[in-house]
Amino acid sequence: MTKKKLDGIYTADDLYQPVMDLYQGKTHKQYGTGFKNLDKIYKVVKPCFTVITGTPNSGKSSLTYDIIMHLARNENMKFVIFSPEHSLSLNLKRLAEKFIKKPFDTMFKNRMTEIELGEAICFINKHFYFIDKLSDTPDIDWILERCYYLAEENKIDGVLIDPYNEISPVRNNNLREDEHISIVISKIKRFNRETNTLSFLIAHPNKQIRNLDGKFVVDSLYSISGSSHFNNKSDIGIIVTRDFELGQTDVRIAKVREVDVYGEIGSCILKFNPKTRCYSTLEEYEPSSIISDF
């Protein structure tokens, strides 16, 4: 009598094809962020769970929008965005600025034209999806249900959740906050594995610490509000800090689960250009900074 095989048990033979795909480079392909200096320390790989934190107004969201726009343009990737801190139309506006590399708003002399806005919307319509629950704050199951649908129907490559605290904090069975966070992260990571997708989760630090110069600092991913799981369970952890006096942004890779696959610990400097509404390397900044006056 043949014994019934239990679900969840695998042999090396069962895993032969997946491991051969790894060996032949069919999976774990490395993609660029669109920034040459950042590419030296950070490799975008599917599947992957990335946590991004940083000081207040450091540009965490703007930088992440730059990265996913570069991946959409250069690698033909598709993303779904859950970012309810801003309206859906404002999220579309921010992506349009990243695509055209010009300001949207009327106070800028070099703002994008209506034709350019139409070109941006046409591209964004093919590469980005937006989700929001207008009546109340959704839980992670509601968010991921729509992500699974888009992965199946539209072959999305990644998800941006900005920020974590816009996910419903309601917990069942008397779970502690750290236990709830662990479950949320596990569900996102399982979604990434099952759909071979990326996820970017932006999370705010739990307290504002100033150094001796009076500047806000975030030392590690353990500074994120709620739980050490943001550090322990992430594949990549990024800390963004802006020096307002120098007008520069430090992007630090603070956590790497697999060195050389996802990158390595280190940092680089980027600069936000208000005339393009995008980040650039210091070498690229000067030519782009003379596009036109505000």
Residue pairs with C-beta under 8 A, 6 or more apart in sequence:
18 27
21 27
22 28
27 46
27 196
28 45
28 46
28 261
29 45
29 46
30 43
30 44
30 45
30 261
31 43
31 44
31 45
31 71
31 74
31 75
31 77
32 39
32 44
32 70
32 74
33 39
33 42
33 44
33 67
33 70
33 71
34 66
34 67
34 69
34 70
34 71
34 74
35 66
35 70
35 268
35 270
35 279
35 280
35 281
36 281
37 268
37 269
37 270
37 281
38 251
38 268
38 270
40 266
40 268
41 253
41 263
41 264
41 265
41 266
41 267
41 268
42 236
42 238
42 253
42 262
42 263
43 261
43 262
43 263
44 67
44 71
44 198
45 261
45 262
46 157
46 158
46 192
46 196
46 197
46 198
47 189
47 192
47 193
47 195
47 196
47 197
47 198
48 192
48 198
48 199
48 235
48 236
48 262
49 185
49 188
49 189
49 192
49 199
49 201
49 233
49 234
49 235
49 236
50 198
50 199
50 200
50 201
50 234
50 235
50 236
50 237
50 238
51 201
51 202
51 203
51 221
51 224
51 230
51 231
51 234
51 236
51 237
51 238
51 255
52 60
52 63
52 64
52 200
52 201
52 202
52 203
52 237
52 238
52 239
52 240
53 60
53 202
53 203
53 204
53 205
53 218
53 221
53 223
53 224
53 230
53 237
53 238
53 239
53 240
54 60
54 205
54 218
54 238
54 239
54 240
54 241
54 242
55 205
55 208
55 215
55 216
55 217
55 218
55 240
55 241
55 242
56 208
56 216
57 242
58 240
58 241
58 242
58 249
59 240
59 242
59 249
59 272
59 279
60 202
60 240
61 83
61 94
61 162
61 202
62 94
62 272
62 277
62 279
63 240
63 249
63 251
63 270
63 279
64 160
64 162
64 200
64 202
65 94
65 95
65 98
65 160
66 98
66 278
66 279
67 200
68 77
68 79
68 158
68 160
68 200
69 95
69 98
69 99
71 77
71 79
71 157
71 158
72 78
72 79
72 123
72 127
72 128
73 99
73 123
75 157
76 127
77 127
77 157
77 158
78 126
78 127
78 128
78 129
78 154
78 155
78 156
78 157
78 158
79 127
79 128
79 129
79 156
79 157
79 158
79 159
79 160
80 128
80 129
80 130
80 131
80 146
80 147
80 150
80 156
80 158
80 159
80 160
81 91
81 128
81 129
81 130
81 131
81 159
81 160
81 162
82 130
82 131
82 132
82 143
82 159
82 160
82 161
82 162
82 166
83 91
83 130
83 160
83 161
83 162
83 166
84 132
84 133
84 137
84 166
85 162
85 163
85 166
86 94
88 130
88 132
91 130
92 121
92 124
92 130
93 104
94 277
95 120
95 124
95 128
96 104
96 112
96 117
96 120
96 121
96 124
97 103
97 104
97 112
97 277
97 278
98 277
98 278
99 119
99 120
99 123
99 124
100 112
100 116
100 117
100 119
100 120
101 276
101 277
101 278
101 288
102 108
102 110
102 111
102 112
102 116
102 275
102 276
102 277
102 291
103 110
103 111
103 112
103 274
103 275
103 277
104 111
104 112
104 117
104 277
105 111
107 294
108 275
108 294
109 292
109 293
109 294
110 275
110 291
110 292
110 293
110 294
112 120
129 150
129 154
129 156
131 143
131 146
131 147
133 142
136 168
137 166
137 167
137 168
138 167
138 168
139 167
139 168
139 170
140 167
140 168
140 183
140 184
140 187
140 188
141 187
143 161
143 167
144 187
144 188
144 191
147 156
147 159
147 191
147 195
147 197
148 191
148 195
150 156
151 191
151 195
151 197
156 195
156 197
157 197
157 198
158 197
158 198
158 199
158 200
159 188
159 191
159 197
159 198
159 199
159 200
160 199
160 200
160 202
161 167
161 188
161 199
161 200
161 201
161 202
162 200
162 201
162 202
163 201
163 202
163 203
163 204
164 181
164 184
164 201
164 202
164 203
164 204
164 226
164 230
165 203
165 204
165 225
167 184
169 177
169 180
171 177
171 179
171 180
175 183
177 226
177 227
178 226
178 227
178 228
178 229
181 226
181 227
181 229
181 230
182 227
182 229
182 233
185 201
185 229
185 230
185 233
185 234
186 233
188 199
188 201
189 199
189 233
191 197
191 199
192 198
192 199
201 230
203 224
203 225
203 226
203 230
204 224
204 225
205 218
205 223
205 224
205 225
206 223
206 224
206 225
206 226
207 223
207 225
208 216
209 216
209 217
209 218
209 219
209 223
210 216
210 217
211 217
215 243
216 241
217 241
218 239
218 241
220 231
220 239
220 254
221 230
221 231
221 234
221 237
221 239
221 254
221 255
222 228
222 230
222 231
224 230
224 231
230 237
231 237
231 255
234 255
234 257
235 256
235 257
235 258
235 262
236 253
236 255
236 256
236 257
236 262
236 263
237 253
237 254
237 255
237 256
238 251
238 252
238 253
238 254
239 251
239 252
239 254
240 249
240 250
240 251
240 252
241 249
241 250
241 252
242 248
242 249
242 250
242 272
243 249
243 250
247 271
247 272
248 269
248 270
248 271
248 282
249 269
249 270
249 271
249 272
249 279
250 267
250 268
250 269
251 267
251 268
251 269
251 270
252 266
252 267
253 263
253 264
253 265
253 266
253 267
254 265
255 265
256 262
256 263
256 264
256 265
259 265
268 281
269 281
269 282
270 279
270 280
270 281
270 282
271 279
271 280
271 281
271 282
271 285
272 278
272 279
273 279
273 280
273 285
273 288
273 289
274 294
275 288
275 289
275 291
275 292
275 294
276 288
276 291
280 288
